[in-house]
């Protein structure tokens, strides 16, 4: 059997195989804006949200304030994050950042409050131990309204550690 004539064909097939495999590896990377949360996925799109107001106070007295509201054709969005160099976004940039948070978090319509809190903290990359207060108020387009408040008693946590 004479393989001399098949040499160039084998080289071309090998090069194509390497290129195909490398393209698959580079295209399968995770989008940097969306984080993989341990909390189950989304069920809410930004179009389902009429109002979304989130205020988080961290242990280091830094705040995160996110506000989104839509009325007809008019949309207002603000995103302030003091824990990351005072990042403040408004307009389209804020809307895009808020969209990622809402669509990557558990459903706003039918999720347990603690699951929703954990999902949002995951998206914002905030560890539970750094949380002092969490206030979320939102209204969906179907009229559903919800308010979730969580306050961490830091002093009590320190007292318990002393008693142990």
Backbone torsions as a table, in degrees:
resi	resn	phi	psi	omega
1	UNK	NA	132.0	-175.4
2	UNK	-103.4	115.1	-177.7
3	UNK	-100.1	-0.1	-177.0
4	UNK	-60.4	-37.4	-178.1
5	UNK	-75.7	-18.8	-177.9
6	UNK	-92.5	-6.7	-177.9
7	UNK	-55.6	-53.9	179.8
8	UNK	-62.4	-35.0	-179.7
9	UNK	-67.9	-40.7	179.1
10	UNK	-64.5	-40.4	178.6
11	UNK	-64.2	-44.0	179.8
12	UNK	-62.9	-43.8	178.9
13	UNK	-63.1	-40.4	179.6
14	UNK	-65.2	-42.9	178.9
15	UNK	-64.0	-43.2	178.2
16	UNK	-62.6	-39.3	178.7
17	UNK	-63.9	-43.4	179.3
18	UNK	-64.2	-43.2	178.9
19	UNK	-64.1	-40.4	179.3
20	UNK	-64.8	-43.9	179.8
21	UNK	-65.8	-43.7	-178.9
22	UNK	-66.9	-36.8	177.3
23	UNK	-64.4	-40.3	177.3
24	UNK	-63.1	-38.5	179.1
25	UNK	-67.9	-41.5	-178.2
26	UNK	-73.6	-31.8	-177.7
27	UNK	-83.3	-9.1	-177.6
28	UNK	-95.2	11.6	-179.1
29	UNK	-72.1	153.5	-179.6
30	UNK	-77.7	141.4	176.6
31	UNK	-63.3	133.9	-176.2
32	UNK	-67.4	-25.2	-176.9
33	UNK	-75.4	-29.9	-176.8
34	UNK	-104.3	129.7	179.9
35	UNK	-98.4	149.9	174.9
36	UNK	-83.2	111.6	-178.6
37	UNK	-92.9	151.0	174.7
38	UNK	-76.1	-16.7	179.2
39	UNK	-85.4	142.5	-175.3
40	UNK	-57.7	158.3	-167.7
41	UNK	-65.2	-164.8	-168.3
42	UNK	-85.5	172.8	176.0
43	UNK	-165.6	2.0	-177.4
44	UNK	-124.3	129.3	173.4
45	UNK	-103.1	163.0	-179.2
46	UNK	-60.9	-31.5	178.6
47	UNK	-66.4	-18.7	178.1
48	UNK	-83.1	-9.9	-171.9
49	UNK	-103.3	127.1	175.5
50	UNK	-93.2	-41.9	179.9
51	UNK	-143.5	138.7	178.8
52	UNK	-145.1	114.1	178.4
53	UNK	-127.4	121.7	-178.4
54	UNK	-128.3	127.7	174.2
55	UNK	-127.6	125.7	179.2
56	UNK	-125.4	130.1	174.0
57	UNK	-111.5	128.7	-179.1
58	UNK	-97.5	165.9	-178.7
59	UNK	-60.1	-28.0	-178.5
60	UNK	-88.6	20.5	179.8
61	UNK	60.1	26.1	173.0
62	UNK	-97.4	147.9	-176.9
63	UNK	-119.7	155.0	170.4
64	UNK	-126.9	125.3	179.3
65	UNK	-128.6	124.0	-179.1
66	UNK	-127.0	126.2	179.7
67	UNK	-133.4	132.2	177.6
68	UNK	-142.5	131.0	178.0
69	UNK	-149.4	140.3	177.9
70	UNK	-129.7	138.1	176.0
71	UNK	-137.4	103.3	-176.9
72	UNK	64.3	-121.5	179.8
73	UNK	-85.9	-12.4	-174.0
74	UNK	-92.1	130.8	178.7
75	UNK	-130.2	134.6	174.8
76	UNK	-119.7	134.8	-179.9
77	UNK	-143.9	134.2	175.6
78	UNK	-138.4	141.3	-177.9
79	UNK	-140.2	109.8	179.6
80	UNK	-119.6	128.3	-178.3
81	UNK	-134.6	96.5	-177.8
82	UNK	-71.4	-20.9	-177.5
83	UNK	-80.4	-6.4	178.2
84	UNK	-125.9	72.0	177.3
85	UNK	57.5	31.7	176.7
86	UNK	65.1	32.4	-178.2
87	UNK	-58.2	123.9	177.7
88	UNK	-131.2	123.0	179.9
89	UNK	-120.2	152.2	173.4
90	UNK	-146.4	169.1	178.0
91	UNK	65.3	-137.1	-175.4
92	UNK	-63.8	-39.1	178.6
93	UNK	-62.0	-44.2	178.7
94	UNK	-65.6	-41.7	179.1
95	UNK	-59.6	-43.3	179.3
96	UNK	-64.3	-42.6	179.1
97	UNK	-64.9	-41.2	179.7
98	UNK	-68.1	-38.0	178.3
99	UNK	-59.8	-42.7	178.9
100	UNK	-61.4	-43.5	-179.6
101	UNK	-63.5	-48.8	-176.4
102	UNK	-66.3	-46.2	-174.6
103	UNK	-77.4	-17.8	179.6
104	UNK	-97.1	-7.6	180.0
105	UNK	-94.8	167.7	176.2
106	UNK	-59.7	160.3	-177.9
107	UNK	-55.9	133.4	177.0
108	UNK	-75.0	-20.1	-174.0
109	UNK	-77.1	-38.6	-172.2
110	UNK	-147.7	51.5	179.9
111	UNK	-117.8	143.3	175.1
112	UNK	-61.5	143.4	-176.3
113	UNK	-55.1	-45.3	-177.8
114	UNK	-67.1	-34.0	176.8
115	UNK	-65.8	-41.9	178.6
116	UNK	-65.5	-43.4	177.5
117	UNK	-58.7	-48.4	-178.6
118	UNK	-63.4	-39.9	178.6
119	UNK	-62.4	-42.5	179.1
120	UNK	-68.7	-41.7	177.0
121	UNK	-61.2	-39.2	177.0
122	UNK	-60.1	-44.8	-178.7
123	UNK	-64.8	-35.1	-179.8
124	UNK	-87.5	-0.4	-179.7
125	UNK	57.5	49.1	178.3
126	UNK	-114.5	127.2	177.2
127	UNK	-79.9	143.3	-178.7
128	UNK	-53.9	-36.3	-177.4
129	UNK	-65.5	-19.9	-179.7
130	UNK	-90.6	-1.0	-173.5
131	UNK	-88.5	131.9	174.3
132	UNK	-109.3	-48.1	178.7
133	UNK	-141.2	146.8	178.2
134	UNK	-138.2	116.5	178.2
135	UNK	-126.3	120.7	179.7
136	UNK	-129.5	125.7	173.4
137	UNK	-126.3	131.6	177.0
138	UNK	-149.7	157.2	176.2
139	UNK	-134.7	132.5	178.7
140	UNK	-94.3	163.8	-178.5
141	UNK	-62.0	-26.7	-179.7
142	UNK	-80.8	3.3	177.1
143	UNK	98.1	-10.3	179.3
144	UNK	-66.2	130.3	177.2
145	UNK	-122.7	146.9	-179.6
146	UNK	-151.2	146.6	176.5
147	UNK	-132.6	128.9	179.4
148	UNK	-126.1	125.7	177.9
149	UNK	-128.2	136.7	177.3
150	UNK	-139.2	128.0	176.8
151	UNK	-125.2	127.9	-179.4
152	UNK	-95.7	126.3	178.9
153	UNK	-88.1	94.3	-176.5
154	UNK	-66.4	-40.1	-178.4
155	UNK	-61.1	-43.2	-180.0
156	UNK	-63.8	-39.0	178.5
157	UNK	-61.1	-39.3	178.1
158	UNK	-69.1	-37.8	178.7
159	UNK	-63.7	-42.1	179.8
160	UNK	-62.7	-37.7	-179.6
161	UNK	-67.4	-34.6	179.7
162	UNK	-69.6	-33.2	-178.1
163	UNK	-73.2	-22.7	-174.1
164	UNK	-70.8	NA	NA
